[in-house]
Amino acid sequence: MLPKWVLRSTRRIATILLAAGAGLVGAVSASTLAAGSASAGTVRVTSGETLWSIASRYGTTVAALAAANDITNPNLVYTGAVLQVP
């Protein structure tokens, strides 16, 4: 069995690759709201928002937002989700 840090790193790399392939569409799953990294703050997702719109508003990238929140499916967004902003 692989150490947890290897599994987390692999998941984050996959998330970054998925986010890059998804283009401007971003999202967060309610089950992936774990906050494990240092952040500048949090943001609550409102209706119609995407990871891209949030990332551009806070001067970060979709990949960084996805990685900071352990997002596995950047194509699904839930209104009211709280994200850590790196």
Secondary structure as the mmCIF struct_conf table of DSSP 4:
data_model
#
loop_
_struct_conf.conf_type_id
_struct_conf.id
_struct_conf.beg_label_comp_id
_struct_conf.beg_label_asym_id
_struct_conf.beg_label_seq_id
_struct_conf.end_label_comp_id
_struct_conf.end_label_asym_id
_struct_conf.end_label_seq_id
HELX_RH_AL_P HELX_RH_AL_P1 LYS A 4 ALA A 22
TURN_TY1_P TURN_TY1_P1 GLY A 23 LEU A 24
HELX_RH_3T_P HELX_RH_3T_P1 ALA A 30 THR A 32
BEND BEND1 SER A 37 SER A 37
BEND BEND2 ALA A 40 ALA A 40
STRN STRN1 GLY A 41 ARG A 44
TURN_TY1_P TURN_TY1_P2 SER A 47 GLY A 48
HELX_RH_AL_P HELX_RH_AL_P2 LEU A 51 TYR A 58
TURN_TY1_P TURN_TY1_P3 GLY A 59 GLY A 59
HELX_RH_AL_P HELX_RH_AL_P3 VAL A 62 ALA A 68
TURN_TY1_P TURN_TY1_P4 ASN A 69 ASP A 70
BEND BEND3 THR A 72 THR A 72
TURN_TY1_P TURN_TY1_P5 PRO A 74 ASN A 75
TURN_TY1_P TURN_TY1_P6 THR A 79 GLY A 80
STRN STRN2 VAL A 82 VAL A 85
#
